[in-house]
Amino acid sequence: MSGIDVGEELGARAAQARALSLLRIRSRALAVAILPAAVAVVLFAAGAQGHLAGPAWDTVRWTVLGVAVVVLLVTVLVAVSVARARPAMSPTVPVPEEGAPDLYRLVRDLADRLDVPAPSAIALTPDCDSWLEDRTHRALRRGAVAAAEAGDAAPVLVIGSPFLWWMRVAELRAVLAPVVAGTGPSAHPDIAAARRFVRGLDASIADAAAPGRGAVRGAPLAFAGWVSRLLLRACRDHAAEMERCVAAAASMRAQTVDHGLRIAAQEQVGLAYAGWDRLLTRVALPAWRMGRWPSRLDAGVVSALTELSRRDRLADGFALRLGERPACDLLEEPGVADEAASLLAARLFHGGPAESGPGWAPVDWQQYPDEVVDRKWRTEAARLHRVLDALGVPRASAADPAVPTLARVMEHLSGSGGPGGPGEELAAGIGAAVAREEAATPGHGGPEHGGPGHGVPGSGAAEDPLDLWGPGPLPLFPLQPPRTGTELLADHVAAMVCCAAVDTAGAAPGLDWLDGPALLVGGERRADLATPVLSLVEDGDPDPLLSWLAEVGVRSDKPVRLV
């Protein structure tokens, strides 16, 4: 037996030992619950045989029987609560086999090489991660999103959608090898039973914490949640160690598959995560805030990573690597899958509606500069002037007081800059205006605005992919903390400058794959606007910005078109 086999066997045995420890906790809890009933049986049996006679013992017998009945009823309540509680399921885009036969073939071949059961289905997640997810709970099988048939214990393979577009086929196989290898331990009856027990406790706690329940139904659920929390606290260390041992055993088993490629593939995982994070926070988030959702996020991550590799020289042999077959070719309709994952990402990370509608429309990358960047600038510039109007700041143009100009903004901020000056007052006004507009925008952050989910064609997934997460607040994973008033003011002033540059100096809105909205002057991106704007906003010093405007050829006294 090789060292890999020995390591895998030791990891599997350690995982089984931890699973048995979890099951023993369950057995002990059950033993404690039936102990009063057992004592009552002994007492009544002794009385029937003429032992322990007398009024005192009769009182003891009936008292113990009453306690036993109450404890058994409570035990049944907790057991039913744990059994009926619906475990959380990750929001994903289902991938039916007819929509990705090559991908299913790759995964099954990988399972055969690893000598483990093949996953029951495949789904995509808009994140840089992959895992196995058990969806065999009967509450999950009732929904259309259920991937497993009744009695099928094989978990669902969830794959990060950015991996499919960035990685080559061989790299994806190397990354998925340790994940698929985890189906082996999942099929072990003790490990499967221990996982069901822990998931049931966790679901019971979540069910008890759900709002909107009356006192009649809420009190029993709260008690069941309290008991479940005690049991889960006792199980936590064993469960964590069991999962660690399962992962170690799966990793050891996967050593036999594409071992030489796994190191290079893991480097691509880190690169994909870096590019995906930049794409979401710098490119997608401004579009989401404008009520538009980029419909090709996964394709965009390739462009973002290409630019990142070019700038930072992170990928050696990059051109040669791009010549290999991308993993997204394993899908029959990669564009449709990309669109579904992009919409799900918008809901997870921003809280947008589950389908397109008024004020929530898809946008292609070719349309992004005009429909997102230009609109964003002009919307923020219009908000800036509305706040100035509310503060009673006079227009800069005496000839036409209704004309909005950049000079008005600069004159106001340079009047007496610094803390306590007009900058702070204007920042507070903009922050309040943004908060009011976000609060009044429907369909961004509440389940009441949801709709049918989107899956790959042929999946039959007509339900909201977040349905199983319950009525919790959205977004589930916000990308950025709330912006301060000063940050908002700087953004709005920069937007006003960009509008003036477009209208008076022939500049144009553009898209930078790593930094999002960009100002193009003469076809080249100008990335040096932030510093002079901050000098004006924070210090009340207009000279750096005046120099920048003169260099670009922007006329601050000319009117600017707003939305």
Disulfide bonds with the S-S distance in Angstrom:
none
